[in-house]
Amino acid sequence: MPDDELAVGSVVYDTVAGVLGVVMEVYGTRYALRPLRGGREWDALREEVRPATVADTLSPALAERNANSGRWGPVT
C-alpha cells in the first residue's frame, strides 16, 4: 500500500463534498466512500480525501445535538 493510500475502513473527510465517509474500496486514483451511518456510496479522487480529524467527527455530532436540543427542552 503506498504511503498516501488510506486503508479500507478508514474514516475520511471528502474536502469537495464536505462530508465524512468510510473508505469501502481503493481503486486507481479514487476511493469508494460510504456515509458513516450507511447509505449510497460515492467516488472521490485521492487528492480530495484526507483522514478525518477529531474536529471533523465532532462537528456533525454537535450539530445534531444542537438541532435536537431545542425540540424537547433542556437535556438533563
N, CA, C and O atoms as a Maestro MAE file, in Angstrom:
{
 s_m_m2io_version
 :::
 2.0.0
}

f_m_ct {
 s_m_title
 :::
 protein
 m_atom[304] {
  # First column is atom index #
  i_m_mmod_type
  r_m_x_coord
  r_m_y_coord
  r_m_z_coord
  i_m_residue_number
  s_m_chain_name
  s_m_pdb_residue_name
  s_m_pdb_atom_name
  i_m_atomic_number
  :::
  1 25 0.854 -1.172 0.000 1 A "MET " " N  " 7
  2 3 0.000 0.000 0.000 1 A "MET " " CA " 6
  3 2 0.898 1.233 0.000 1 A "MET " " C  " 6
  4 15 1.754 1.360 0.876 1 A "MET " " O  " 8
  5 25 0.729 2.146 -0.958 2 A "PRO " " N  " 7
  6 3 1.528 3.375 -0.984 2 A "PRO " " CA " 6
  7 2 1.290 4.196 0.283 2 A "PRO " " C  " 6
  8 15 0.242 4.073 0.917 2 A "PRO " " O  " 8
  9 25 2.260 5.032 0.649 3 A "ASP " " N  " 7
  10 3 2.179 5.829 1.869 3 A "ASP " " CA " 6
  11 2 0.956 6.733 1.914 3 A "ASP " " C  " 6
  12 15 0.397 6.958 2.988 3 A "ASP " " O  " 8
  13 25 0.528 7.259 0.759 4 A "ASP " " N  " 7
  14 3 -0.590 8.212 0.752 4 A "ASP " " CA " 6
  15 2 -1.951 7.533 0.597 4 A "ASP " " C  " 6
  16 15 -2.975 8.211 0.520 4 A "ASP " " O  " 8
  17 25 -1.970 6.204 0.550 5 A "GLU " " N  " 7
  18 3 -3.231 5.480 0.378 5 A "GLU " " CA " 6
  19 2 -3.879 5.209 1.729 5 A "GLU " " C  " 6
  20 15 -3.228 4.742 2.665 5 A "GLU " " O  " 8
  21 25 -5.158 5.506 1.813 6 A "LEU " " N  " 7
  22 3 -5.917 5.244 3.026 6 A "LEU " " CA " 6
  23 2 -6.481 3.831 2.958 6 A "LEU " " C  " 6
  24 15 -6.890 3.371 1.891 6 A "LEU " " O  " 8
  25 25 -6.503 3.154 4.079 7 A "ALA " " N  " 7
  26 3 -6.950 1.758 4.119 7 A "ALA " " CA " 6
  27 2 -8.472 1.657 4.102 7 A "ALA " " C  " 6
  28 15 -9.175 2.563 4.551 7 A "ALA " " O  " 8
  29 25 -8.962 0.551 3.582 8 A "VAL " " N  " 7
  30 3 -10.390 0.255 3.637 8 A "VAL " " CA " 6
  31 2 -10.799 0.259 5.107 8 A "VAL " " C  " 6
  32 15 -10.118 -0.325 5.950 8 A "VAL " " O  " 8
  33 25 -11.908 0.918 5.407 9 A "GLY " " N  " 7
  34 3 -12.387 1.046 6.775 9 A "GLY " " CA " 6
  35 2 -11.995 2.350 7.445 9 A "GLY " " C  " 6
  36 15 -12.509 2.678 8.514 9 A "GLY " " O  " 8
  37 25 -11.083 3.100 6.823 10 A "SER " " N  " 7
  38 3 -10.667 4.380 7.395 10 A "SER " " CA " 6
  39 2 -11.791 5.401 7.314 10 A "SER " " C  " 6
  40 15 -12.528 5.448 6.330 10 A "SER " " O  " 8
  41 25 -11.919 6.219 8.357 11 A "VAL " " N  " 7
  42 3 -12.863 7.332 8.333 11 A "VAL " " CA " 6
  43 2 -12.127 8.523 7.738 11 A "VAL " " C  " 6
  44 15 -11.052 8.902 8.203 11 A "VAL " " O  " 8
  45 25 -12.721 9.104 6.705 12 A "VAL " " N  " 7
  46 3 -12.063 10.174 5.956 12 A "VAL " " CA " 6
  47 2 -13.001 11.361 5.766 12 A "VAL " " C  " 6
  48 15 -14.206 11.268 5.999 12 A "VAL " " O  " 8
  49 25 -12.423 12.469 5.340 13 A "TYR " " N  " 7
  50 3 -13.184 13.677 5.038 13 A "TYR " " CA " 6
  51 2 -13.022 13.981 3.560 13 A "TYR " " C  " 6
  52 15 -11.900 14.142 3.078 13 A "TYR " " O  " 8
  53 25 -14.122 14.060 2.842 14 A "ASP " " N  " 7
  54 3 -14.124 14.425 1.420 14 A "ASP " " CA " 6
  55 2 -14.165 15.947 1.369 14 A "ASP " " C  " 6
  56 15 -15.188 16.549 1.694 14 A "ASP " " O  " 8
  57 25 -13.068 16.570 0.966 15 A "THR " " N  " 7
  58 3 -12.959 18.030 1.003 15 A "THR " " CA " 6
  59 2 -13.833 18.723 -0.036 15 A "THR " " C  " 6
  60 15 -14.164 19.896 0.132 15 A "THR " " O  " 8
  61 25 -14.208 18.037 -1.091 16 A "VAL " " N  " 7
  62 3 -15.075 18.624 -2.117 16 A "VAL " " CA " 6
  63 2 -16.536 18.554 -1.680 16 A "VAL " " C  " 6
  64 15 -17.257 19.550 -1.747 16 A "VAL " " O  " 8
  65 25 -16.966 17.386 -1.238 17 A "ALA " " N  " 7
  66 3 -18.354 17.204 -0.809 17 A "ALA " " CA " 6
  67 2 -18.591 17.790 0.581 17 A "ALA " " C  " 6
  68 15 -19.726 18.115 0.932 17 A "ALA " " O  " 8
  69 25 -17.522 17.926 1.376 18 A "GLY " " N  " 7
  70 3 -17.641 18.462 2.721 18 A "GLY " " CA " 6
  71 2 -18.304 17.515 3.699 18 A "GLY " " C  " 6
  72 15 -18.998 17.950 4.618 18 A "GLY " " O  " 8
  73 25 -18.090 16.207 3.505 19 A "VAL " " N  " 7
  74 3 -18.714 15.207 4.370 19 A "VAL " " CA " 6
  75 2 -17.719 14.120 4.768 19 A "VAL " " C  " 6
  76 15 -16.698 13.906 4.114 19 A "VAL " " O  " 8
  77 25 -18.055 13.445 5.860 20 A "LEU " " N  " 7
  78 3 -17.280 12.296 6.311 20 A "LEU " " CA " 6
  79 2 -17.731 11.044 5.581 20 A "LEU " " C  " 6
  80 15 -18.887 10.928 5.174 20 A "LEU " " O  " 8
  81 25 -16.813 10.116 5.422 21 A "GLY " " N  " 7
  82 3 -17.148 8.850 4.806 21 A "GLY " " CA " 6
  83 2 -16.200 7.769 5.277 21 A "GLY " " C  " 6
  84 15 -15.177 8.045 5.902 21 A "GLY " " O  " 8
  85 25 -16.555 6.542 4.969 22 A "VAL " " N  " 7
  86 3 -15.716 5.388 5.267 22 A "VAL " " CA " 6
  87 2 -15.207 4.849 3.940 22 A "VAL " " C  " 6
  88 15 -15.981 4.692 2.996 22 A "VAL " " O  " 8
  89 25 -13.919 4.566 3.862 23 A "VAL " " N  " 7
  90 3 -13.340 4.005 2.642 23 A "VAL " " CA " 6
  91 2 -13.843 2.575 2.494 23 A "VAL " " C  " 6
  92 15 -13.604 1.727 3.354 23 A "VAL " " O  " 8
  93 25 -14.544 2.321 1.393 24 A "MET " " N  " 7
  94 3 -15.081 0.991 1.123 24 A "MET " " CA " 6
  95 2 -14.210 0.229 0.133 24 A "MET " " C  " 6
  96 15 -14.142 -1.000 0.163 24 A "MET " " O  " 8
  97 25 -13.541 0.981 -0.749 25 A "GLU " " N  " 7
  98 3 -12.703 0.359 -1.778 25 A "GLU " " CA " 6
  99 2 -11.703 1.395 -2.264 25 A "GLU " " C  " 6
  100 15 -11.982 2.594 -2.298 25 A "GLU " " O  " 8
  101 25 -10.533 0.898 -2.639 26 A "VAL " " N  " 7
  102 3 -9.487 1.735 -3.218 26 A "VAL " " CA " 6
  103 2 -9.223 1.212 -4.612 26 A "VAL " " C  " 6
  104 15 -8.934 0.029 -4.789 26 A "VAL " " O  " 8
  105 25 -9.320 2.088 -5.611 27 A "TYR " " N  " 7
  106 3 -9.033 1.651 -6.972 27 A "TYR " " CA " 6
  107 2 -8.476 2.809 -7.783 27 A "TYR " " C  " 6
  108 15 -9.044 3.901 -7.819 27 A "TYR " " O  " 8
  109 25 -7.360 2.544 -8.426 28 A "GLY " " N  " 7
  110 3 -6.711 3.568 -9.242 28 A "GLY " " CA " 6
  111 2 -6.450 4.832 -8.449 28 A "GLY " " C  " 6
  112 15 -5.792 4.804 -7.409 28 A "GLY " " O  " 8
  113 25 -6.967 5.929 -8.943 29 A "THR " " N  " 7
  114 3 -6.778 7.233 -8.294 29 A "THR " " CA " 6
  115 2 -7.997 7.650 -7.491 29 A "THR " " C  " 6
  116 15 -8.151 8.825 -7.157 29 A "THR " " O  " 8
  117 25 -8.869 6.692 -7.177 30 A "ARG " " N  " 7
  118 3 -10.130 7.010 -6.493 30 A "ARG " " CA " 6
  119 2 -10.368 6.139 -5.267 30 A "ARG " " C  " 6
  120 15 -9.797 5.061 -5.102 30 A "ARG " " O  " 8
  121 25 -11.239 6.667 -4.422 31 A "TYR " " N  " 7
  122 3 -11.769 5.915 -3.290 31 A "TYR " " CA " 6
  123 2 -13.273 5.787 -3.472 31 A "TYR " " C  " 6
  124 15 -13.924 6.719 -3.943 31 A "TYR " " O  " 8
  125 25 -13.822 4.652 -3.106 32 A "ALA " " N  " 7
  126 3 -15.273 4.497 -2.990 32 A "ALA " " CA " 6
  127 2 -15.583 4.745 -1.521 32 A "ALA " " C  " 6
  128 15 -15.069 4.046 -0.648 32 A "ALA " " O  " 8
  129 25 -16.425 5.742 -1.245 33 A "LEU " " N  " 7
  130 3 -16.750 6.138 0.123 33 A "LEU " " CA " 6
  131 2 -18.229 5.898 0.401 33 A "LEU " " C  " 6
  132 15 -19.060 5.927 -0.507 33 A "LEU " " O  " 8
  133 25 -18.540 5.661 1.670 34 A "ARG " " N  " 7
  134 3 -19.929 5.483 2.101 34 A "ARG " " CA " 6
  135 2 -20.140 6.356 3.334 34 A "ARG " " C  " 6
  136 15 -19.241 6.468 4.167 34 A "ARG " " O  " 8
  137 25 -21.310 6.975 3.464 35 A "PRO " " N  " 7
  138 3 -21.582 7.776 4.666 35 A "PRO " " CA " 6
  139 2 -21.416 6.937 5.936 35 A "PRO " " C  " 6
  140 15 -21.613 5.722 5.916 35 A "PRO " " O  " 8
  141 25 -21.053 7.594 7.036 36 A "LEU " " N  " 7
  142 3 -20.805 6.895 8.294 36 A "LEU " " CA " 6
  143 2 -21.998 6.078 8.763 36 A "LEU " " C  " 6
  144 15 -21.828 4.986 9.305 36 A "LEU " " O  " 8
  145 25 -23.190 6.589 8.561 37 A "ARG " " N  " 7
  146 3 -24.397 5.887 9.018 37 A "ARG " " CA " 6
  147 2 -25.021 5.036 7.919 37 A "ARG " " C  " 6
  148 15 -26.189 4.657 8.004 37 A "ARG " " O  " 8
  149 25 -24.245 4.741 6.901 38 A "GLY " " N  " 7
  150 3 -24.748 3.942 5.795 38 A "GLY " " CA " 6
  151 2 -25.392 4.809 4.740 38 A "GLY " " C  " 6
  152 15 -25.627 5.998 4.954 38 A "GLY " " O  " 8
  153 25 -25.667 4.223 3.628 39 A "GLY " " N  " 7
  154 3 -26.270 4.962 2.529 39 A "GLY " " CA " 6
  155 2 -25.532 4.690 1.239 39 A "GLY " " C  " 6
  156 15 -24.755 3.743 1.122 39 A "GLY " " O  " 8
  157 25 -25.794 5.537 0.290 40 A "ARG " " N  " 7
  158 3 -25.256 5.362 -1.057 40 A "ARG " " CA " 6
  159 2 -23.784 5.767 -1.135 40 A "ARG " " C  " 6
  160 15 -23.390 6.827 -0.648 40 A "ARG " " O  " 8
  161 25 -22.991 4.911 -1.751 41 A "GLU " " N  " 7
  162 3 -21.569 5.189 -1.937 41 A "GLU " " CA " 6
  163 2 -21.362 6.265 -2.990 41 A "GLU " " C  " 6
  164 15 -22.210 6.482 -3.856 41 A "GLU " " O  " 8
  165 25 -20.216 6.933 -2.898 42 A "TRP " " N  " 7
  166 3 -19.799 7.879 -3.926 42 A "TRP " " CA " 6
  167 2 -18.300 7.727 -4.127 42 A "TRP " " C  " 6
  168 15 -17.599 7.190 -3.270 42 A "TRP " " O  " 8
  169 25 -17.824 8.196 -5.247 43 A "ASP " " N  " 7
  170 3 -16.405 8.149 -5.572 43 A "ASP " " CA " 6
  171 2 -15.771 9.506 -5.323 43 A "ASP " " C  " 6
  172 15 -16.399 10.546 -5.520 43 A "ASP " " O  " 8
  173 25 -14.527 9.480 -4.890 44 A "ALA " " N  " 7
  174 3 -13.771 10.713 -4.685 44 A "ALA " " CA " 6
  175 2 -12.330 10.483 -5.119 44 A "ALA " " C  " 6
  176 15 -11.777 9.401 -4.921 44 A "ALA " " O  " 8
  177 25 -11.736 11.493 -5.702 45 A "LEU " " N  " 7
  178 3 -10.331 11.428 -6.082 45 A "LEU " " CA " 6
  179 2 -9.465 11.424 -4.828 45 A "LEU " " C  " 6
  180 15 -9.817 12.039 -3.822 45 A "LEU " " O  " 8
  181 25 -8.340 10.736 -4.890 46 A "ARG " " N  " 7
  182 3 -7.440 10.647 -3.739 46 A "ARG " " CA " 6
  183 2 -7.024 12.010 -3.210 46 A "ARG " " C  " 6
  184 15 -6.951 12.215 -1.999 46 A "ARG " " O  " 8
  185 25 -6.751 12.937 -4.112 47 A "GLU " " N  " 7
  186 3 -6.273 14.250 -3.653 47 A "GLU " " CA " 6
  187 2 -7.378 15.078 -2.987 47 A "GLU " " C  " 6
  188 15 -7.097 16.120 -2.395 47 A "GLU " " O  " 8
  189 25 -8.621 14.624 -3.080 48 A "GLU " " N  " 7
  190 3 -9.748 15.342 -2.476 48 A "GLU " " CA " 6
  191 2 -10.171 14.733 -1.137 48 A "GLU " " C  " 6
  192 15 -11.141 15.185 -0.527 48 A "GLU " " O  " 8
  193 25 -9.445 13.707 -0.680 49 A "VAL " " N  " 7
  194 3 -9.804 12.990 0.539 49 A "VAL " " CA " 6
  195 2 -8.620 13.029 1.497 49 A "VAL " " C  " 6
  196 15 -7.467 12.881 1.094 49 A "VAL " " O  " 8
  197 25 -8.932 13.233 2.772 50 A "ARG " " N  " 7
  198 3 -7.891 13.201 3.800 50 A "ARG " " CA " 6
  199 2 -8.431 12.458 5.017 50 A "ARG " " C  " 6
  200 15 -9.645 12.325 5.177 50 A "ARG " " O  " 8
  201 25 -7.537 11.974 5.871 51 A "PRO " " N  " 7
  202 3 -8.016 11.320 7.090 51 A "PRO " " CA " 6
  203 2 -8.871 12.296 7.906 51 A "PRO " " C  " 6
  204 15 -8.569 13.488 7.969 51 A "PRO " " O  " 8
  205 25 -9.917 11.796 8.516 52 A "ALA " " N  " 7
  206 3 -10.776 12.640 9.338 52 A "ALA " " CA " 6
  207 2 -10.060 12.989 10.640 52 A "ALA " " C  " 6
  208 15 -9.365 12.158 11.223 52 A "ALA " " O  " 8
  209 25 -10.239 14.223 11.080 53 A "THR " " N  " 7
  210 3 -9.688 14.652 12.358 53 A "THR " " CA " 6
  211 2 -10.755 14.503 13.442 53 A "THR " " C  " 6
  212 15 -11.920 14.247 13.140 53 A "THR " " O  " 8
  213 25 -10.356 14.662 14.692 54 A "VAL " " N  " 7
  214 3 -11.319 14.633 15.789 54 A "VAL " " CA " 6
  215 2 -12.352 15.738 15.590 54 A "VAL " " C  " 6
  216 15 -13.542 15.524 15.823 54 A "VAL " " O  " 8
  217 25 -11.905 16.919 15.162 55 A "ALA " " N  " 7
  218 3 -12.824 18.035 14.930 55 A "ALA " " CA " 6
  219 2 -13.844 17.698 13.841 55 A "ALA " " C  " 6
  220 15 -15.015 18.060 13.954 55 A "ALA " " O  " 8
  221 25 -13.404 17.010 12.794 56 A "ASP " " N  " 7
  222 3 -14.323 16.611 11.720 56 A "ASP " " CA " 6
  223 2 -15.425 15.712 12.261 56 A "ASP " " C  " 6
  224 15 -16.592 15.872 11.905 56 A "ASP " " O  " 8
  225 25 -15.060 14.771 13.118 57 A "THR " " N  " 7
  226 3 -16.038 13.811 13.612 57 A "THR " " CA " 6
  227 2 -16.939 14.404 14.683 57 A "THR " " C  " 6
  228 15 -18.081 13.968 14.830 57 A "THR " " O  " 8
  229 25 -16.456 15.386 15.434 58 A "LEU " " N  " 7
  230 3 -17.275 16.012 16.472 58 A "LEU " " CA " 6
  231 2 -18.266 17.010 15.904 58 A "LEU " " C  " 6
  232 15 -19.362 17.154 16.445 58 A "LEU " " O  " 8
  233 25 -17.918 17.693 14.844 59 A "SER " " N  " 7
  234 3 -18.794 18.735 14.293 59 A "SER " " CA " 6
  235 2 -20.176 18.221 13.917 59 A "SER " " C  " 6
  236 15 -21.161 18.838 14.321 59 A "SER " " O  " 8
  237 25 -20.314 17.121 13.163 60 A "PRO " " N  " 7
  238 3 -21.656 16.620 12.834 60 A "PRO " " CA " 6
  239 2 -22.430 16.178 14.081 60 A "PRO " " C  " 6
  240 15 -23.639 16.392 14.171 60 A "PRO " " O  " 8
  241 25 -21.735 15.567 15.032 61 A "ALA " " N  " 7
  242 3 -22.405 15.111 16.249 61 A "ALA " " CA " 6
  243 2 -22.910 16.305 17.054 61 A "ALA " " C  " 6
  244 15 -24.012 16.268 17.602 61 A "ALA " " O  " 8
  245 25 -22.108 17.356 17.122 62 A "LEU " " N  " 7
  246 3 -22.505 18.557 17.846 62 A "LEU " " CA " 6
  247 2 -23.670 19.244 17.150 62 A "LEU " " C  " 6
  248 15 -24.597 19.710 17.813 62 A "LEU " " O  " 8
  249 25 -23.635 19.314 15.832 63 A "ALA " " N  " 7
  250 3 -24.734 19.926 15.081 63 A "ALA " " CA " 6
  251 2 -26.034 19.172 15.307 63 A "ALA " " C  " 6
  252 15 -27.088 19.786 15.466 63 A "ALA " " O  " 8
  253 25 -25.968 17.838 15.323 64 A "GLU " " N  " 7
  254 3 -27.162 17.037 15.562 64 A "GLU " " CA " 6
  255 2 -27.683 17.259 16.974 64 A "GLU " " C  " 6
  256 15 -28.889 17.397 17.180 64 A "GLU " " O  " 8
  257 25 -26.791 17.293 17.935 65 A "ARG " " N  " 7
  258 3 -27.187 17.524 19.332 65 A "ARG " " CA " 6
  259 2 -27.827 18.901 19.485 65 A "ARG " " C  " 6
  260 15 -28.846 19.041 20.162 65 A "ARG " " O  " 8
  261 25 -27.234 19.915 18.859 66 A "ASN " " N  " 7
  262 3 -27.798 21.264 18.929 66 A "ASN " " CA " 6
  263 2 -29.174 21.324 18.273 66 A "ASN " " C  " 6
  264 15 -30.083 21.976 18.786 66 A "ASN " " O  " 8
  265 25 -29.325 20.649 17.151 67 A "ALA " " N  " 7
  266 3 -30.618 20.655 16.450 67 A "ALA " " CA " 6
  267 2 -31.701 19.994 17.295 67 A "ALA " " C  " 6
  268 15 -32.850 20.436 17.290 67 A "ALA " " O  " 8
  269 25 -31.342 18.942 18.017 68 A "ASN " " N  " 7
  270 3 -32.309 18.226 18.843 68 A "ASN " " CA " 6
  271 2 -32.571 18.893 20.184 68 A "ASN " " C  " 6
  272 15 -33.606 18.639 20.800 68 A "ASN " " O  " 8
  273 25 -31.672 19.731 20.646 69 A "SER " " N  " 7
  274 3 -31.792 20.290 21.983 69 A "SER " " CA " 6
  275 2 -32.999 21.223 22.126 69 A "SER " " C  " 6
  276 15 -33.585 21.294 23.206 69 A "SER " " O  " 8
  277 25 -33.376 21.927 21.081 70 A "GLY " " N  " 7
  278 3 -34.499 22.844 21.172 70 A "GLY " " CA " 6
  279 2 -35.853 22.181 21.042 70 A "GLY " " C  " 6
  280 15 -36.871 22.780 21.391 70 A "GLY " " O  " 8
  281 25 -35.884 20.972 20.555 71 A "ARG " " N  " 7
  282 3 -37.162 20.303 20.299 71 A "ARG " " CA " 6
  283 2 -37.845 19.816 21.563 71 A "ARG " " C  " 6
  284 15 -39.069 19.895 21.672 71 A "ARG " " O  " 8
  285 25 -37.092 19.324 22.498 72 A "TRP " " N  " 7
  286 3 -37.675 18.656 23.664 72 A "TRP " " CA " 6
  287 2 -37.342 19.374 24.965 72 A "TRP " " C  " 6
  288 15 -37.591 18.840 26.046 72 A "TRP " " O  " 8
  289 25 -36.800 20.539 24.878 73 A "GLY " " N  " 7
  290 3 -36.421 21.251 26.092 73 A "GLY " " CA " 6
  291 2 -34.996 20.914 26.484 73 A "GLY " " C  " 6
  292 15 -34.297 20.214 25.751 73 A "GLY " " O  " 8
  293 25 -34.568 21.396 27.614 74 A "PRO " " N  " 7
  294 3 -33.179 21.169 28.035 74 A "PRO " " CA " 6
  295 2 -32.911 19.696 28.324 74 A "PRO " " C  " 6
  296 15 -33.787 18.962 28.780 74 A "PRO " " O  " 8
  297 25 -31.685 19.290 28.047 75 A "VAL " " N  " 7
  298 3 -31.264 17.927 28.318 75 A "VAL " " CA " 6
  299 2 -30.808 17.867 29.755 75 A "VAL " " C  " 6
  300 15 -30.007 18.696 30.187 75 A "VAL " " O  " 8
  301 25 -31.298 16.914 30.494 76 A "THR " " N  " 7
  302 3 -30.922 16.807 31.909 76 A "THR " " CA " 6
  303 2 -30.094 15.592 32.168 76 A "THR " " C  " 6
  304 15 -29.693 15.350 33.306 76 A "THR " " O  " 8
  :::
 }
 m_bond[303] {
  # First column is bond index #
  i_m_from
  i_m_to
  i_m_order
  :::
  1 1 2 1
  2 2 3 1
  3 3 4 2
  4 3 5 1
  5 5 6 1
  6 6 7 1
  7 7 8 2
  8 7 9 1
  9 9 10 1
  10 10 11 1
  11 11 12 2
  12 11 13 1
  13 13 14 1
  14 14 15 1
  15 15 16 2
  16 15 17 1
  17 17 18 1
  18 18 19 1
  19 19 20 2
  20 19 21 1
  21 21 22 1
  22 22 23 1
  23 23 24 2
  24 23 25 1
  25 25 26 1
  26 26 27 1
  27 27 28 2
  28 27 29 1
  29 29 30 1
  30 30 31 1
  31 31 32 2
  32 31 33 1
  33 33 34 1
  34 34 35 1
  35 35 36 2
  36 35 37 1
  37 37 38 1
  38 38 39 1
  39 39 40 2
  40 39 41 1
  41 41 42 1
  42 42 43 1
  43 43 44 2
  44 43 45 1
  45 45 46 1
  46 46 47 1
  47 47 48 2
  48 47 49 1
  49 49 50 1
  50 50 51 1
  51 51 52 2
  52 51 53 1
  53 53 54 1
  54 54 55 1
  55 55 56 2
  56 55 57 1
  57 57 58 1
  58 58 59 1
  59 59 60 2
  60 59 61 1
  61 61 62 1
  62 62 63 1
  63 63 64 2
  64 63 65 1
  65 65 66 1
  66 66 67 1
  67 67 68 2
  68 67 69 1
  69 69 70 1
  70 70 71 1
  71 71 72 2
  72 71 73 1
  73 73 74 1
  74 74 75 1
  75 75 76 2
  76 75 77 1
  77 77 78 1
  78 78 79 1
  79 79 80 2
  80 79 81 1
  81 81 82 1
  82 82 83 1
  83 83 84 2
  84 83 85 1
  85 85 86 1
  86 86 87 1
  87 87 88 2
  88 87 89 1
  89 89 90 1
  90 90 91 1
  91 91 92 2
  92 91 93 1
  93 93 94 1
  94 94 95 1
  95 95 96 2
  96 95 97 1
  97 97 98 1
  98 98 99 1
  99 99 100 2
  100 99 101 1
  101 101 102 1
  102 102 103 1
  103 103 104 2
  104 103 105 1
  105 105 106 1
  106 106 107 1
  107 107 108 2
  108 107 109 1
  109 109 110 1
  110 110 111 1
  111 111 112 2
  112 111 113 1
  113 113 114 1
  114 114 115 1
  115 115 116 2
  116 115 117 1
  117 117 118 1
  118 118 119 1
  119 119 120 2
  120 119 121 1
  121 121 122 1
  122 122 123 1
  123 123 124 2
  124 123 125 1
  125 125 126 1
  126 126 127 1
  127 127 128 2
  128 127 129 1
  129 129 130 1
  130 130 131 1
  131 131 132 2
  132 131 133 1
  133 133 134 1
  134 134 135 1
  135 135 136 2
  136 135 137 1
  137 137 138 1
  138 138 139 1
  139 139 140 2
  140 139 141 1
  141 141 142 1
  142 142 143 1
  143 143 144 2
  144 143 145 1
  145 145 146 1
  146 146 147 1
  147 147 148 2
  148 147 149 1
  149 149 150 1
  150 150 151 1
  151 151 152 2
  152 151 153 1
  153 153 154 1
  154 154 155 1
  155 155 156 2
  156 155 157 1
  157 157 158 1
  158 158 159 1
  159 159 160 2
  160 159 161 1
  161 161 162 1
  162 162 163 1
  163 163 164 2
  164 163 165 1
  165 165 166 1
  166 166 167 1
  167 167 168 2
  168 167 169 1
  169 169 170 1
  170 170 171 1
  171 171 172 2
  172 171 173 1
  173 173 174 1
  174 174 175 1
  175 175 176 2
  176 175 177 1
  177 177 178 1
  178 178 179 1
  179 179 180 2
  180 179 181 1
  181 181 182 1
  182 182 183 1
  183 183 184 2
  184 183 185 1
  185 185 186 1
  186 186 187 1
  187 187 188 2
  188 187 189 1
  189 189 190 1
  190 190 191 1
  191 191 192 2
  192 191 193 1
  193 193 194 1
  194 194 195 1
  195 195 196 2
  196 195 197 1
  197 197 198 1
  198 198 199 1
  199 199 200 2
  200 199 201 1
  201 201 202 1
  202 202 203 1
  203 203 204 2
  204 203 205 1
  205 205 206 1
  206 206 207 1
  207 207 208 2
  208 207 209 1
  209 209 210 1
  210 210 211 1
  211 211 212 2
  212 211 213 1
  213 213 214 1
  214 214 215 1
  215 215 216 2
  216 215 217 1
  217 217 218 1
  218 218 219 1
  219 219 220 2
  220 219 221 1
  221 221 222 1
  222 222 223 1
  223 223 224 2
  224 223 225 1
  225 225 226 1
  226 226 227 1
  227 227 228 2
  228 227 229 1
  229 229 230 1
  230 230 231 1
  231 231 232 2
  232 231 233 1
  233 233 234 1
  234 234 235 1
  235 235 236 2
  236 235 237 1
  237 237 238 1
  238 238 239 1
  239 239 240 2
  240 239 241 1
  241 241 242 1
  242 242 243 1
  243 243 244 2
  244 243 245 1
  245 245 246 1
  246 246 247 1
  247 247 248 2
  248 247 249 1
  249 249 250 1
  250 250 251 1
  251 251 252 2
  252 251 253 1
  253 253 254 1
  254 254 255 1
  255 255 256 2
  256 255 257 1
  257 257 258 1
  258 258 259 1
  259 259 260 2
  260 259 261 1
  261 261 262 1
  262 262 263 1
  263 263 264 2
  264 263 265 1
  265 265 266 1
  266 266 267 1
  267 267 268 2
  268 267 269 1
  269 269 270 1
  270 270 271 1
  271 271 272 2
  272 271 273 1
  273 273 274 1
  274 274 275 1
  275 275 276 2
  276 275 277 1
  277 277 278 1
  278 278 279 1
  279 279 280 2
  280 279 281 1
  281 281 282 1
  282 282 283 1
  283 283 284 2
  284 283 285 1
  285 285 286 1
  286 286 287 1
  287 287 288 2
  288 287 289 1
  289 289 290 1
  290 290 291 1
  291 291 292 2
  292 291 293 1
  293 293 294 1
  294 294 295 1
  295 295 296 2
  296 295 297 1
  297 297 298 1
  298 298 299 1
  299 299 300 2
  300 299 301 1
  301 301 302 1
  302 302 303 1
  303 303 304 2
  :::
 }
}
